[in-house]
Amino acid sequence: MLSKRKLLELVQGKYVDGWDDPRMPTISGLRRRGDTPEAIRAFCATIGVNKFNSIVDLVVLENAVRDHLNRTALRRMTVLRPLKVVITNYPQGQQELLEAVNNPEDPAAGSRQVPFSREIFIEQEDFMEEPPKKFFRLAPGREVRLRYAYFITCQEVIKDAGGTVVELRCTYDPATRGGDAPDGRKVKATLHWVSAPHAFEAQVRLYETLFTERDPGAVAEGHDYKENLNPVSLQVIQGCKLEPSLREAIAGDRFQFERLGYFCVDNRDSLPGRPVFNRTVTLKDTWAKVAQKNP
């Protein structure tokens, strides 16, 4: 939606957080969300110029952003909803540095070292106690790969008084350092992770489409276009665990959080040593899922 009158209504009605809200189709909003100038120019070149009113699918812009950031954004590991994992046979007090690629699309980006220790965090959604048939991530008795690290196997599940899983006890195979097994055995999933004693906490904001309809202005008589506002267009997640190199990120820096999407350091709310991250775009187009829920 590009109608200035309607966008003004959204701002004045506080449906969004100002003209530079990352959900707004304004230059300041796109900048704050993390869209790059190169991606916006590529988007403009793709759609061309029309002499009549038309609708351009948002996925065209998102794909332009993905294409540029895939080639330029540094990779980092971040856990949004952490689940603690204790590797019981890893030596107490031991820590090591593992080599991690900064961008596989750009060899000149080099690599970095990420710390590994006995206690790590993985995503809550990467574990299921009773996994369905096509769930290949971590489960009791199952072995998976930790990105850049080792194979681990879940041995025990720790729950709180309410039955919620709060910790996993796993073992690791020290021969699989770097992520491959010398005996050639394969695993079906690779998980990202963050070392617990080295991680720092930050706020991460997940942005979705502002509206639930492809053409939010096309409403039936007697209805308001604001009825199509997406109630979950913004999710603010506190207590995310980030690898230590991200602590010094500055406003405007862009990264790919491995397996999660592309993110940008917010240029308004971030502080030195305390960055706030906005999701620019997911790794894949999620609009199809939205459309299925809102036919």
Secondary structure, 3 states (H helix, E strand, C coil): CCCHHHHHHHHHCCCCCCCCCCCCCCHHHHHHHCCCHHHHHHHHHHHCCCCCCCCCCHHHHHHHHHHHHHHHCEEECEECCEEEEEECCCCCCCEEEEEEECCCCCHHHCEEEEEEECEEEEEHHHECCCCCCCCCCECECCEEEECCCCEEEEEEEEECCCCCEEEEEEEEEHHHCCCCCCCCCCCCCEECCEECCCCEEEEEEEECCCECCCCCCCCCCCCCHHHHECCCCEEEEEEEEECHHHHHCCCCCEEEECCCEEEEECCCCCECCECEEEEEECCCCCHHHHHHHCC
